Each structure stands twice: as structure tokens, then as C-alpha cells.
Amino acid sequence: MDQPGASRLTATEVKILSLVSIGMSDKEISEELSLGQDEVELYLSVILDKIKAPNRLQAAFWAGKHL
């Protein structure tokens, strides 16, 4: 992980970002990880901030390059 913020991602954030990068919705991610949908949305907001991505599509591109 060589992008600013990448080293600060938690294991859960990496897993969520990985699932976003394969096209899963927040609902699908919440079911996959046994989390509430609101919790997934909060995690995603934190992830976007940490990796400086404006949206989930850019986050998915980022994940493909850095994870």
C-alpha cells in the first residue's frame, strides 16, 4: 500500500473496500460481513476520506491499484 492513507486502513476497511471494488452494494456488503447497512455506509465514508477518493467508483479504482 503506497498511497497516503492506505497504511491507516483497518482490516475491516480493507475488506469493505475489496468488496466495493468487485461491485457489491452496501446491502450486499452488510450481509456478507454481518454488519448493519448504516455501519457499512459509515465505514465507506471513512475509507473515502482516508484514501482521498471522491466516490465509490474512484475508491474501487484505487483498491485495484493499491490493495
Secondary structure, DSSP 8 states (H G I E B T S, - for coil): --STTGGG--HHHHHHHHHHHTT--HHHHHHHHT--HHHHHHHHHHHHHHHT-SSHHHHHHHHHHH-
